[in-house]
Amino acid sequence: MGWTETARREHDRSGLRYASDCTDEEWAVVRPLLRRTSRVGRPRKHKARTLWDAIQYIASTGCQWAQLPKDFPPFTTVQYHFLSTAEQKQASGAE
C-alpha cells in the first residue's frame, strides 16, 4: 500500500526545522509527560520543547551528544534533562 495524498499531508514535516522536531499536535501529547519546572533553584533557561526536540534529534539521527547542532541548547544541558527524566520515570515505576 503506497502513500495517499491525505497521508502525505498528515505526515508532512517540511515546515519543521528538523524532521525529528515535534509538531504542535505531537507536543500536546508529550508535554504533560515531561517534568514540571521546579519552584526552587534557577529558572529554566531553555524551553522544554526545545530540549525535547534535541533529545528526539539524538534518537533519530544516532549522533553523539557532543555532535548536537549548535541551534539546540548545549549538549550537557540536553543530556542532563534526558537523564533526569529517565531517572524520574524509573523511580516512579513507569516504563
C-alpha positions in Angstrom: 0.0 0.0 0.0 1.5 3.3 -1.1 1.2 6.8 0.3 -2.0 8.6 -0.4 -2.2 12.4 -0.8 -4.0 12.6 2.6 -1.3 10.6 4.3 1.4 12.7 2.8 -0.3 15.9 4.1 -0.8 14.4 7.6 2.9 13.3 7.9 4.5 16.2 6.1 7.4 17.5 8.1 8.8 20.0 5.6 7.7 23.0 7.7 9.8 21.9 10.7 13.5 22.9 11.3 14.5 19.2 11.5 12.5 16.1 10.6 12.8 15.0 14.2 11.2 18.1 15.6 7.7 17.5 17.0 4.6 19.1 15.6 2.1 21.1 17.7 -0.2 18.0 17.9 2.7 15.8 19.0 3.8 18.3 21.6 0.3 18.4 23.1 0.7 14.7 23.8 4.3 14.8 25.0 4.1 18.0 27.2 2.1 16.5 30.1 4.5 13.6 30.4 7.6 15.8 31.0 8.9 17.0 34.3 7.5 20.3 35.5 9.8 23.2 36.3 10.8 23.3 40.0 9.7 26.2 42.1 13.2 26.4 43.7 16.5 26.9 42.1 17.4 28.8 38.9 14.7 29.4 36.3 14.9 27.2 33.3 16.9 28.9 30.5 15.7 26.7 27.7 12.1 25.8 26.8 11.0 22.2 27.4 10.0 21.8 23.7 13.5 22.8 22.5 15.0 20.2 24.9 12.6 17.6 23.7 13.4 18.3 20.1 17.1 18.0 20.8 16.5 14.6 22.5 14.4 13.5 19.5 17.2 14.6 17.2 19.8 12.5 19.0 17.4 9.5 19.0 16.5 9.8 15.3 20.0 10.5 13.9 22.1 8.5 16.3 24.6 11.2 16.6 26.9 11.6 19.6 25.8 14.1 22.3 28.7 16.4 21.5 27.7 16.5 17.8 24.3 18.1 18.6 23.8 21.1 16.2 24.6 24.5 17.7 21.0 25.7 17.3 20.0 23.4 20.1 20.9 24.0 23.8 24.3 22.8 24.9 24.6 19.0 24.8 25.3 18.9 28.5 22.0 20.6 29.3 20.1 18.3 27.0 21.8 15.3 28.4 21.1 16.4 32.0 17.3 16.8 31.2 17.2 13.4 29.4 18.9 11.6 32.3 16.9 13.3 35.0 13.6 12.5 33.1 14.7 8.9 32.7 15.6 8.6 36.4 12.3 10.1 37.4 10.3 7.6 35.2 12.4 4.7 36.6 11.9 5.8 40.2 8.1 6.1 39.7 7.9 2.6 38.1 6.8 3.9 34.7 8.1 2.2 31.6 
